[in-house]
Amino acid sequence: MAGIGHNNGPRLRQGRGWHAHCWKQARKDLLGKTLPIEVVRTRVRRAKELGLAYPQYASILLGSGRDIVGFLFTVDGLHLRLQKQLSMPEPVQEKLQGLKGADLFAFAPSGESPDMFRAELTEQTGLTFKSSAPEPERVLNWPEARRAVRAVLDPIKVPSGAVVLIGTREVERDLAMAGKLARFIPSDSYFEQGSHFEQSGANTGWT
C-alpha cells in the first residue's frame, strides 16, 4: 500500500533512476506538454497551504513524485532562542500556524531530551511537533546522516521523500540528501515566502 502523500510515483528501490524516468514519461503522456488549468490551480492552492512559492512546490512534486506531508526543522532553522525560556520569533510562529495539511518535525538541541524539547516547543508556541530526535553534533557520513533523519521519521512511519528539511547550513543540505528527503530549503528563504519576516528581524542574530 502506498503511504500518505504518495501519488503512485517511482518506488525507492534498485533501478530507481529507470523507474523514475518511466513514471515521468507516463505522466507526461497522460497530461500532455501543458498541465490542465485545474491541475495548476490545485497546485497553486497547495503551494500556498505549505507556505511555498509555486515553482518551488512544483519542482519538489516533479522530482519526488509525492506531495509534501511534513517539514523537518533544525534548531537554527526555527530561529529559536535557547535561553532560560525557549522562544521563537513571532513571524516564524505565524507562518507555521498557517500551514495546512503538513506535519511538523524538529531536531532537538544537542544534549536535550527530544520529548522534553517537543513539550517545551508546544508550551511556548502552541505548535504541535509530531516527532523529534537529537540534532547531529558533527558532520556525519551518509549512513549516519540517514539514521539521524530516520530517527525523527520512523516512529510515525513518514516517508522521507515526502518531507522537506528547513535549515541554515550547507551541511544540512547534505543531511537532506543522505536522508533522501524531498528537498532542503534555507530557513530565511522559506520564512520570507509570503511574509514580512525579513523586515520583522530575520537577521538580528537569533540562534
Secondary structure, 3 states (H helix, E strand, C coil): CCCCCECCCCCCCCCHHHHHHHHHHHHHHHHCCCCCHHHHHHHHHHHHHCCCCHHHHHHHHHHHCECCCEEEECCHHHCCECCCCCECCHHHHHHHHCCCCCEEEEEECCCCCHHHHHHHHHHHHCCCCCEEEECCCCCCCHHHHHHHHHHHHHHHCCCHHHEEEEECCHHHHHHHHHCCCCEEEEHHHHHHCCCCHHHHCCCCCCC
